[in-house]
Amino acid sequence: MSKLLSEQQIQSIPNLYETENQKDPIVYVKLFLPSSNWTWYIIEINKEDNNTCYGFVDGLEKELGYFTLSELENLKGMFGIKVELDISFKPTKLSKIKASI
């Protein structure tokens, strides 16, 4: 069970590879590390482990890739600040996310 996402949130995200043929997939979740410039946008999640995610990462580079919820849960920034869920984020097309950053 994830500390960052509820079961309901996980179920609302498409399974891995489900949207791979979409040119402009929907981003469902935004996670960020408040003490840094790192942000993770989840497009898909592996429904078998509810851990492996595919999405857009805005950090040292802006790129699509894979990451796990467990690695984000264990990540700590300055002063021990942990990754947080942006509770005000609404599902948004990837192109709109990329255009806004």
C-alpha positions in Angstrom: 0.0 0.0 0.0 1.3 3.4 -1.0 1.8 6.2 1.6 1.5 8.8 -1.2 -1.7 7.6 -3.0 -4.9 6.1 -1.8 -6.3 2.9 -3.3 -9.0 4.9 -5.1 -6.3 7.2 -6.6 -4.3 4.2 -7.8 -7.4 2.6 -9.4 -8.1 5.8 -11.3 -4.7 5.7 -13.1 -4.5 3.5 -16.2 -2.4 0.3 -16.1 1.1 0.4 -17.5 1.2 0.5 -21.4 -2.5 1.2 -21.5 -2.0 4.7 -23.0 1.2 4.1 -24.9 -0.4 4.7 -28.3 -2.0 8.0 -27.3 -0.2 11.0 -28.6 -1.3 13.2 -25.7 -2.1 11.1 -22.6 -3.7 12.4 -19.5 -1.6 13.0 -16.4 -3.5 11.8 -13.4 -1.3 12.6 -10.4 1.3 15.3 -9.5 3.8 14.5 -6.8 6.5 17.0 -5.8 9.4 17.5 -3.4 8.7 20.9 -1.7 12.4 21.6 -0.9 13.5 21.1 -4.5 12.5 21.7 -8.1 11.6 18.0 -8.6 8.1 17.0 -9.7 6.7 13.7 -10.9 3.5 13.4 -13.0 1.9 10.0 -13.2 0.4 8.8 -16.4 0.2 5.0 -15.8 0.9 2.6 -12.9 1.5 -1.1 -12.8 -1.7 -2.6 -11.4 0.2 -5.8 -10.4 2.5 -4.0 -7.9 0.8 -0.6 -7.5 4.3 0.8 -7.3 5.9 1.1 -10.8 4.8 4.3 -12.5 5.3 5.8 -16.0 5.1 9.5 -16.3 6.8 12.8 -16.9 9.6 13.9 -14.5 10.6 17.5 -14.1 14.0 17.5 -12.3 17.5 17.8 -13.7 15.9 17.1 -17.1 12.3 17.1 -18.3 11.6 13.6 -19.6 9.2 10.7 -19.8 10.3 7.7 -17.8 9.7 5.1 -15.1 9.9 5.6 -11.3 8.4 3.8 -8.3 6.2 5.1 -5.5 8.4 3.3 -3.0 11.5 5.3 -4.1 9.6 8.5 -3.8 8.2 7.6 -0.4 11.8 7.1 0.9 13.2 10.3 -0.7 14.0 13.2 1.7 14.9 16.7 0.7 16.3 19.5 2.8 15.3 19.4 6.5 13.9 15.9 6.0 11.0 17.1 3.9 9.3 14.3 2.0 7.6 14.0 -1.4 4.0 15.3 -1.3 0.8 14.8 -3.3 -0.6 17.9 -4.9 -4.2 17.6 -3.7 -5.3 20.5 -5.9 -4.1 18.9 -9.2 -6.7 17.8 -11.7 -6.1 15.3 -14.5 -4.6 17.3 -17.4 -3.2 16.5 -20.8 0.5 16.0 -20.9 0.9 18.7 -23.6 -0.6 21.2 -21.2 1.8 20.2 -18.4 4.8 20.5 -20.7 3.6 23.9 -22.0 3.3 25.2 -18.4 6.8 24.4 -17.2 
